[in-house]
Amino acid sequence: MDRQPILFNPFPQEISMSRLFTAVLLFLSVSVVSAQETKDWNQWKGPKSDNHSFCTGLIDSIPEGGPKLLWQVDTLGGGFSNLCFSGDQIFTLGDFGDKCFVLALDRKTGKENWRTPIGRSGGNAGHNGPFGTPACDGETVYVMSQFAEFAALDVKNGNIRWQKNTERELGGRRMAGWSFSMSPLLDGDKIILPIGGDGGTLAAFDKSGNLLWRSEELKDAAAYTSAVPVEIGGVRQYLLLTGQSIVAISAADGKILWGANFPGRTAVCSDPVLVGDVVMASCGYGVGAVFYRITKEGDTFKAFDFNGDQSLQSHHGGIVAVGDHCYFMSNSRRIICVEAKTGKMVWENQGVGKGSMVFADGKLFLRSESGDGTVAMIEATPTGYKELGRFDQPDRSDRNSWTYPLIVDGKLFLRDQGLLLCYDVKK
């Protein structure tokens, strides 16, 4: 049975709570919105920000010893930034010496085309290097460094078109002691970026770098999460999880549409996901998951907290929604399947331990963050854990492999600090 609707107030007292949360009984259609009409993996978690690859015709099982290695390069520098694919290039970030660089690689070979410095290298709490993933619209690549350098570069030659420091120039603020880790989201003609701070946690920019709006009602420090574009009841909005709140921000003007308190701890890293009319949000460090049913009547939204489970902790690896279920690799070093409409665990398995995953062609590709960096392929099904083979990553670094695996162009891409491996996973 649903609990009473959640009311929360991380905002100034003059904000009208009745405007934010009023009675709701009717749920309308809910669906994920494509940030870009593209079939390229052009930003963090892909064009729809759902960590779903559009590749089909993939192998039915992983052969012994692993799939065929097509190429590998060890030229990406230090860091955990993931890959952005656009045209004939791959974009990422990496530390070299005392600077953080944006890199463009040849899509077919991994050979470097250009690199451009955008700020200093390093990090916080012993985890050096950039974490954010570039976004690209085909002409410009947009990036965020670990020290809040937000920049736009020409895809052809890496020339900087504009650059600003969101911490120094806009009063941005992050939680805890790690680096800025958010990734820019392309949504039509806007770039959406959580920057944190008293001016508003979430910011929208045009492609010339001009500020369009900030979520002035929400002033939380930014977590290590990014905005997730969705449509609820016909209204485009951005889900955002911070160290204090789970909110939905109007894409039109940055106003809060609905929200609830979510007291995260230490480092909030996994983006929330939408399944039907349910939003799942989760954090490690003993926090666990909370499930919210979102309803709408007229122009008003409301969030009902109907289940919470401290054991369902998603730390770095994110949550992938497939059908009516959510999959994630938990702090308990197991992969877990949860039914979204009830918030209940369906199954769990040791899998490859703690790590991250990507969905492709009815399967989940799992990557262990530690040890041998084991990769396994399983069926994405609520009927149970069904493994279809595994292999160990060669040439492992001595760092945790927090960079998610990717399936693009029928290939599996694994980044491990400066190393990038490209495997053929087509039938």
ZARO-687621 format. One record per residue (C-alpha): x negated, y negated, z; chain; residue number from 1. Coordinates in steps of 0.2 Angstrom, whole numbers, plus 5000, padded with zeros to 4 digits. Each point is the difference from the previous one (the first is absolute). Layout:
N
> X | Y | Z | A | NUM
...
//
This chain:
427
> 5000 | 5000 | 5000 | A | 1
> 4994 | 4983 | 4996 | A | 2
> 4995 | 4988 | 5014 | A | 3
> 5005 | 4982 | 5001 | A | 4
> 4992 | 4989 | 4987 | A | 5
> 4983 | 4993 | 5004 | A | 6
> 4998 | 4982 | 5004 | A | 7
> 4982 | 4992 | 5001 | A | 8
> 4993 | 4983 | 5003 | A | 9
> 4982 | 4997 | 4996 | A | 10
> 5005 | 4983 | 4993 | A | 11
> 5002 | 4983 | 5008 | A | 12
> 5016 | 4998 | 5010 | A | 13
> 5007 | 4987 | 4987 | A | 14
> 5002 | 5014 | 4988 | A | 15
> 5018 | 5006 | 4999 | A | 16
> 5001 | 5018 | 5004 | A | 17
> 5018 | 5001 | 4995 | A | 18
> 4994 | 4995 | 4982 | A | 19
> 4988 | 5014 | 5001 | A | 20
> 5010 | 5014 | 5007 | A | 21
> 5019 | 5001 | 5000 | A | 22
> 5013 | 5014 | 4999 | A | 23
> 4998 | 5013 | 4986 | A | 24
> 5010 | 5015 | 4995 | A | 25
> 4997 | 5003 | 4981 | A | 26
> 4984 | 5006 | 4992 | A | 27
> 4998 | 4996 | 4982 | A | 28
> 4988 | 5008 | 4987 | A | 29
> 4981 | 5000 | 5005 | A | 30
> 4986 | 5004 | 4988 | A | 31
> 4981 | 4997 | 4998 | A | 32
> 4996 | 4985 | 4989 | A | 33
> 4986 | 5001 | 4987 | A | 34
> 4988 | 4986 | 5004 | A | 35
> 4995 | 5000 | 4981 | A | 36
> 5008 | 5008 | 4985 | A | 37
> 4984 | 5010 | 4996 | A | 38
> 4995 | 5018 | 4999 | A | 39
> 4982 | 4996 | 5006 | A | 40
> 4994 | 5002 | 5018 | A | 41
> 4997 | 4981 | 5001 | A | 42
> 5000 | 4997 | 5019 | A | 43
> 5001 | 5008 | 5017 | A | 44
> 5010 | 5016 | 5000 | A | 45
> 5005 | 4998 | 4982 | A | 46
> 5012 | 4989 | 4990 | A | 47
> 5015 | 5004 | 5011 | A | 48
> 4989 | 4999 | 5016 | A | 49
> 5006 | 5018 | 5005 | A | 50
> 4985 | 5010 | 4997 | A | 51
> 5008 | 5010 | 4987 | A | 52
> 4990 | 5004 | 4984 | A | 53
> 5009 | 5000 | 4984 | A | 54
> 4989 | 5014 | 4993 | A | 55
> 5008 | 5016 | 4995 | A | 56
> 4994 | 5017 | 4992 | A | 57
> 4987 | 5002 | 5014 | A | 58
> 4992 | 5017 | 5005 | A | 59
> 5010 | 5012 | 5010 | A | 60
> 4986 | 5004 | 5012 | A | 61
> 4983 | 4995 | 5004 | A | 62
> 4987 | 5013 | 4993 | A | 63
> 4987 | 5007 | 5011 | A | 64
> 4986 | 4987 | 5002 | A | 65
> 5011 | 4986 | 4995 | A | 66
> 5006 | 4992 | 4984 | A | 67
> 4988 | 4995 | 4986 | A | 68
> 4990 | 4985 | 5005 | A | 69
> 5000 | 4988 | 4985 | A | 70
> 4988 | 4987 | 5007 | A | 71
> 4993 | 4992 | 5016 | A | 72
> 4992 | 4984 | 5004 | A | 73
> 4992 | 4993 | 5016 | A | 74
> 5000 | 4982 | 4996 | A | 75
> 5016 | 4993 | 5009 | A | 76
> 4990 | 4994 | 5016 | A | 77
> 5006 | 5001 | 5017 | A | 78
> 5018 | 4999 | 5006 | A | 79
> 5017 | 5009 | 4999 | A | 80
> 5009 | 4990 | 4986 | A | 81
> 5011 | 5010 | 4989 | A | 82
> 5001 | 4999 | 4981 | A | 83
> 5011 | 4990 | 4988 | A | 84
> 5002 | 5005 | 4982 | A | 85
> 5004 | 4988 | 4986 | A | 86
> 4997 | 5001 | 4982 | A | 87
> 4983 | 5009 | 4997 | A | 88
> 4993 | 4995 | 5017 | A | 89
> 5000 | 5005 | 5018 | A | 90
> 4998 | 4987 | 5014 | A | 91
> 4995 | 5001 | 5018 | A | 92
> 4989 | 4991 | 5013 | A | 93
> 4984 | 5005 | 5008 | A | 94
> 4986 | 4993 | 5011 | A | 95
> 4982 | 4998 | 4993 | A | 96
> 4987 | 4992 | 5011 | A | 97
> 5007 | 4985 | 5008 | A | 98
> 5015 | 4997 | 4989 | A | 99
> 5017 | 5008 | 4996 | A | 100
> 5003 | 5003 | 4981 | A | 101
> 5014 | 5003 | 4988 | A | 102
> 4996 | 5013 | 4988 | A | 103
> 5007 | 5005 | 4983 | A | 104
> 4996 | 5017 | 4993 | A | 105
> 5003 | 5009 | 4984 | A | 106
> 5016 | 5010 | 5002 | A | 107
> 4993 | 5015 | 4990 | A | 108
> 4982 | 5001 | 5007 | A | 109
> 5000 | 4990 | 5016 | A | 110
> 4985 | 4990 | 4993 | A | 111
> 5000 | 4983 | 5008 | A | 112
> 5005 | 4985 | 4988 | A | 113
> 4998 | 4986 | 5012 | A | 114
> 4999 | 4995 | 5018 | A | 115
> 5003 | 4983 | 5009 | A | 116
> 4997 | 4995 | 5017 | A | 117
> 5014 | 4992 | 5010 | A | 118
> 4994 | 4999 | 5018 | A | 119
> 4989 | 5008 | 5013 | A | 120
> 4998 | 5018 | 5004 | A | 121
> 5002 | 5009 | 5016 | A | 122
> 5015 | 5003 | 5011 | A | 123
> 5006 | 5002 | 5018 | A | 124
> 4999 | 5014 | 5013 | A | 125
> 4987 | 5009 | 4990 | A | 126
> 5011 | 5003 | 4985 | A | 127
> 4991 | 4990 | 4986 | A | 128
> 5006 | 4997 | 4983 | A | 129
> 5017 | 4994 | 4992 | A | 130
> 5016 | 5010 | 5003 | A | 131
> 5012 | 4991 | 4988 | A | 132
> 5004 | 5006 | 4983 | A | 133
> 5001 | 4988 | 4984 | A | 134
> 5015 | 4997 | 4990 | A | 135
> 5000 | 4996 | 4982 | A | 136
> 5013 | 4993 | 4987 | A | 137
> 4989 | 5004 | 4985 | A | 138
> 4992 | 4983 | 4999 | A | 139
> 4995 | 4996 | 5018 | A | 140
> 4995 | 5011 | 5015 | A | 141
> 5005 | 4994 | 5017 | A | 142
> 4990 | 5005 | 5015 | A | 143
> 4998 | 4998 | 5019 | A | 144
> 4984 | 5002 | 5009 | A | 145
> 4997 | 5006 | 5018 | A | 146
> 4996 | 4982 | 5005 | A | 147
> 5016 | 4993 | 4992 | A | 148
> 4993 | 4994 | 4983 | A | 149
> 5015 | 5000 | 4989 | A | 150
> 4995 | 4999 | 4982 | A | 151
> 5005 | 5001 | 4982 | A | 152
> 4988 | 5006 | 4986 | A | 153
> 5000 | 5001 | 4981 | A | 154
> 5002 | 5019 | 4996 | A | 155
> 4988 | 4998 | 4985 | A | 156
> 4985 | 4992 | 5008 | A | 157
> 5003 | 4999 | 5019 | A | 158
> 5000 | 4981 | 5000 | A | 159
> 5009 | 4993 | 5015 | A | 160
> 5015 | 4990 | 4995 | A | 161
> 5004 | 4995 | 5018 | A | 162
> 4996 | 5005 | 5018 | A | 163
> 5006 | 4995 | 5017 | A | 164
> 4996 | 5006 | 5018 | A | 165
> 5017 | 5004 | 5008 | A | 166
> 4993 | 5000 | 5018 | A | 167
> 4991 | 4984 | 4998 | A | 168
> 5011 | 4990 | 4988 | A | 169
> 5017 | 5007 | 5005 | A | 170
> 4998 | 5005 | 5018 | A | 171
> 5002 | 5018 | 4997 | A | 172
> 4998 | 5012 | 5014 | A | 173
> 4998 | 5019 | 5002 | A | 174
> 5003 | 5012 | 5015 | A | 175
> 4986 | 5008 | 5010 | A | 176
> 4981 | 5000 | 4994 | A | 177
> 5000 | 5008 | 4983 | A | 178
> 4998 | 4991 | 4984 | A | 179
> 5014 | 4993 | 4989 | A | 180
> 5007 | 5016 | 4991 | A | 181
> 5015 | 4995 | 4991 | A | 182
> 5002 | 5001 | 4981 | A | 183
> 5009 | 4988 | 4989 | A | 184
> 5017 | 5005 | 4992 | A | 185
> 5005 | 4995 | 4983 | A | 186
> 5018 | 4997 | 4999 | A | 187
> 5005 | 4992 | 4983 | A | 188
> 4992 | 4983 | 5000 | A | 189
> 4996 | 5000 | 5018 | A | 190
> 4985 | 5007 | 5011 | A | 191
> 5006 | 5005 | 5017 | A | 192
> 4987 | 5001 | 5014 | A | 193
> 5001 | 5002 | 5019 | A | 194
> 4988 | 4987 | 5007 | A | 195
> 5007 | 4998 | 5018 | A | 196
> 5000 | 4985 | 5011 | A | 197
> 5011 | 4986 | 5006 | A | 198
> 5004 | 4994 | 4982 | A | 199
> 5009 | 5016 | 4996 | A | 200
> 4994 | 5018 | 5000 | A | 201
> 5005 | 5004 | 4982 | A | 202
> 4995 | 4988 | 4985 | A | 203
> 5005 | 4999 | 4982 | A | 204
> 4989 | 4992 | 4987 | A | 205
> 5002 | 4996 | 4982 | A | 206
> 4986 | 5007 | 4988 | A | 207
> 4991 | 4983 | 5001 | A | 208
> 4998 | 5003 | 5019 | A | 209
> 5012 | 4987 | 5005 | A | 210
> 5010 | 5004 | 5016 | A | 211
> 5019 | 5003 | 4996 | A | 212
> 5006 | 5004 | 5017 | A | 213
> 4995 | 5008 | 5017 | A | 214
> 5011 | 5009 | 5012 | A | 215
> 5001 | 4986 | 5012 | A | 216
> 5012 | 5010 | 5012 | A | 217
> 4987 | 5014 | 5002 | A | 218
> 4984 | 4994 | 5007 | A | 219
> 4992 | 5017 | 5005 | A | 220
> 4982 | 5003 | 4997 | A | 221
> 4998 | 5011 | 4984 | A | 222
> 4997 | 5018 | 5003 | A | 223
> 4990 | 5012 | 4988 | A | 224
> 5015 | 5002 | 4989 | A | 225
> 5007 | 4993 | 4984 | A | 226
> 5017 | 4995 | 4994 | A | 227
> 5012 | 5013 | 4993 | A | 228
> 5012 | 4994 | 4987 | A | 229
> 5018 | 5007 | 5001 | A | 230
> 5018 | 4996 | 4996 | A | 231
> 5013 | 5002 | 5013 | A | 232
> 5018 | 4996 | 4996 | A | 233
> 4995 | 4991 | 4984 | A | 234
> 4988 | 4989 | 5009 | A | 235
> 4981 | 5001 | 4996 | A | 236
> 4990 | 4999 | 5016 | A | 237
> 4983 | 5005 | 5007 | A | 238
> 4998 | 5012 | 5014 | A | 239
> 4985 | 4996 | 5012 | A | 240
> 4994 | 5008 | 5015 | A | 241
> 4989 | 4990 | 5012 | A | 242
> 4994 | 5003 | 5018 | A | 243
> 5016 | 4993 | 5007 | A | 244
> 5014 | 5002 | 4987 | A | 245
> 5008 | 5009 | 4986 | A | 246
> 5008 | 4988 | 4988 | A | 247
> 5008 | 4997 | 4983 | A | 248
> 4995 | 4983 | 4992 | A | 249
> 5011 | 4993 | 4986 | A | 250
> 4990 | 5000 | 4984 | A | 251
> 5009 | 4984 | 4995 | A | 252
> 4995 | 4988 | 5014 | A | 253
> 4990 | 5009 | 5014 | A | 254
> 5015 | 5001 | 5012 | A | 255
> 5002 | 5015 | 5012 | A | 256
> 5015 | 5011 | 4994 | A | 257
> 4999 | 5012 | 5014 | A | 258
> 4987 | 5007 | 5013 | A | 259
> 4996 | 5008 | 5017 | A | 260
> 4987 | 5000 | 5012 | A | 261
> 4986 | 5013 | 4997 | A | 262
> 4987 | 4999 | 5013 | A | 263
> 4985 | 5007 | 4991 | A | 264
> 4983 | 5003 | 5008 | A | 265
> 4982 | 4998 | 4996 | A | 266
> 5001 | 5001 | 4981 | A | 267
> 5016 | 5001 | 4990 | A | 268
> 4995 | 5008 | 4983 | A | 269
> 5014 | 5009 | 4991 | A | 270
> 5013 | 4991 | 4990 | A | 271
> 5018 | 5003 | 5003 | A | 272
> 5011 | 5010 | 4988 | A | 273
> 5018 | 5000 | 4994 | A | 274
> 5010 | 5016 | 4997 | A | 275
> 5018 | 4996 | 4996 | A | 276
> 5006 | 4989 | 5013 | A | 277
> 4987 | 5005 | 5013 | A | 278
> 4983 | 4991 | 5003 | A | 279
> 4986 | 5010 | 5009 | A | 280
> 4986 | 4991 | 5009 | A | 281
> 4986 | 5008 | 5009 | A | 282
> 4984 | 4996 | 5009 | A | 283
> 4986 | 5010 | 5009 | A | 284
> 4993 | 4997 | 5017 | A | 285
> 5014 | 5009 | 5009 | A | 286
> 5014 | 4989 | 4992 | A | 287
> 5008 | 5012 | 4988 | A | 288
> 5014 | 4997 | 4988 | A | 289
> 5017 | 4991 | 5000 | A | 290
> 5014 | 5002 | 4987 | A | 291
> 5012 | 4986 | 4996 | A | 292
> 5016 | 5001 | 4990 | A | 293
> 5003 | 4984 | 4990 | A | 294
> 5018 | 4994 | 4997 | A | 295
> 5007 | 4985 | 4991 | A | 296
> 5016 | 4991 | 5000 | A | 297
> 5002 | 4985 | 4990 | A | 298
> 4984 | 4991 | 5001 | A | 299
> 4995 | 5007 | 5016 | A | 300
> 4988 | 5014 | 5004 | A | 301
> 4998 | 5010 | 5016 | A | 302
> 4987 | 5013 | 5006 | A | 303
> 5006 | 5015 | 5011 | A | 304
> 4986 | 5009 | 5009 | A | 305
> 5007 | 5018 | 5000 | A | 306
> 4985 | 5010 | 5004 | A | 307
> 4982 | 4998 | 5007 | A | 308
> 4987 | 5014 | 5003 | A | 309
> 4983 | 4996 | 5008 | A | 310
> 4993 | 5016 | 4992 | A | 311
> 5002 | 4994 | 4982 | A | 312
> 4984 | 4989 | 4999 | A | 313
> 4994 | 4994 | 4983 | A | 314
> 4983 | 4992 | 5002 | A | 315
> 4990 | 4996 | 4984 | A | 316
> 5008 | 5012 | 4988 | A | 317
> 5017 | 4992 | 4996 | A | 318
> 5017 | 5008 | 4997 | A | 319
> 5006 | 5007 | 4984 | A | 320
> 5019 | 5001 | 4997 | A | 321
> 5006 | 5014 | 4988 | A | 322
> 5018 | 5002 | 4998 | A | 323
> 5009 | 5000 | 5017 | A | 324
> 4984 | 5004 | 5009 | A | 325
> 4984 | 4991 | 5006 | A | 326
> 4983 | 5008 | 5001 | A | 327
> 4984 | 4994 | 5009 | A | 328
> 4984 | 5006 | 5008 | A | 329
> 5001 | 4997 | 5018 | A | 330
> 4989 | 4996 | 5014 | A | 331
> 5002 | 5018 | 5006 | A | 332
> 4990 | 5005 | 4985 | A | 333
> 5015 | 5008 | 4992 | A | 334
> 5011 | 4996 | 4985 | A | 335
> 5018 | 4997 | 5005 | A | 336
> 5016 | 5000 | 4990 | A | 337
> 5014 | 4990 | 5007 | A | 338
> 5019 | 4998 | 4995 | A | 339
> 5003 | 4982 | 4998 | A | 340
> 5018 | 5000 | 5004 | A | 341
> 4998 | 5008 | 5017 | A | 342
> 4982 | 4995 | 5004 | A | 343
> 4997 | 5018 | 5004 | A | 344
> 4984 | 5010 | 4996 | A | 345
> 5004 | 5014 | 4987 | A | 346
> 4983 | 5008 | 5000 | A | 347
> 4982 | 4998 | 5005 | A | 348
> 4984 | 5008 | 4995 | A | 349
> 4981 | 4998 | 5003 | A | 350
> 4997 | 4997 | 4981 | A | 351
> 4983 | 4991 | 4998 | A | 352
> 5002 | 4991 | 5017 | A | 353
> 5001 | 4981 | 5001 | A | 354
> 4999 | 4990 | 4984 | A | 355
> 5010 | 4993 | 4986 | A | 356
> 5010 | 5006 | 4984 | A | 357
> 5008 | 4995 | 4984 | A | 358
> 5015 | 5007 | 4991 | A | 359
> 5000 | 5006 | 4982 | A | 360
> 5010 | 5012 | 4989 | A | 361
> 5009 | 5008 | 5015 | A | 362
> 4985 | 5003 | 5010 | A | 363
> 4990 | 4991 | 5014 | A | 364
> 4981 | 4999 | 4999 | A | 365
> 4993 | 4999 | 5017 | A | 366
> 4983 | 4993 | 5005 | A | 367
> 4991 | 5003 | 5017 | A | 368
> 4992 | 4985 | 5007 | A | 369
> 4986 | 5009 | 5009 | A | 370
> 4989 | 5015 | 4998 | A | 371
> 4998 | 5006 | 4982 | A | 372
> 5014 | 4989 | 4994 | A | 373
> 5010 | 5015 | 4995 | A | 374
> 5014 | 4997 | 4987 | A | 375
> 5015 | 5011 | 4999 | A | 376
> 5015 | 5000 | 4988 | A | 377
> 5017 | 5005 | 5008 | A | 378
> 5018 | 5001 | 4994 | A | 379
> 5010 | 4984 | 5005 | A | 380
> 5014 | 5010 | 5008 | A | 381
> 5010 | 5000 | 5016 | A | 382
> 5001 | 5019 | 5000 | A | 383
> 4982 | 5002 | 5007 | A | 384
> 4982 | 4998 | 4998 | A | 385
> 4995 | 5008 | 4983 | A | 386
> 4981 | 4997 | 4996 | A | 387
> 4995 | 5002 | 4982 | A | 388
> 4981 | 5000 | 5002 | A | 389
> 4986 | 4989 | 5007 | A | 390
> 4982 | 4995 | 4998 | A | 391
> 4987 | 4990 | 5010 | A | 392
> 4994 | 4983 | 4993 | A | 393
> 4981 | 5001 | 4995 | A | 394
> 4988 | 4987 | 5006 | A | 395
> 5010 | 4994 | 5015 | A | 396
> 4994 | 4984 | 5009 | A | 397
> 4998 | 4999 | 5018 | A | 398
> 5016 | 4989 | 5002 | A | 399
> 5018 | 5005 | 5001 | A | 400
> 5008 | 5000 | 4983 | A | 401
> 5015 | 4989 | 5003 | A | 402
> 5002 | 4995 | 4982 | A | 403
> 5016 | 5009 | 4994 | A | 404
> 4998 | 5013 | 4985 | A | 405
> 5008 | 4994 | 4984 | A | 406
> 5007 | 5009 | 4985 | A | 407
> 4999 | 4989 | 4984 | A | 408
> 4998 | 5005 | 4981 | A | 409
> 5002 | 5018 | 5006 | A | 410
> 4984 | 4998 | 5010 | A | 411
> 4997 | 5001 | 5019 | A | 412
> 4989 | 4986 | 5006 | A | 413
> 4991 | 5001 | 5017 | A | 414
> 4990 | 4985 | 5007 | A | 415
> 4988 | 5003 | 5014 | A | 416
> 4991 | 4984 | 5004 | A | 417
> 4989 | 4996 | 4984 | A | 418
> 5004 | 5017 | 4992 | A | 419
> 5015 | 5002 | 4988 | A | 420
> 5004 | 5018 | 4994 | A | 421
> 5012 | 5003 | 4985 | A | 422
> 5008 | 5017 | 4998 | A | 423
> 5011 | 5007 | 4986 | A | 424
> 5016 | 5006 | 5007 | A | 425
> 5010 | 5002 | 4984 | A | 426
> 5006 | 5017 | 4995 | A | 427
//
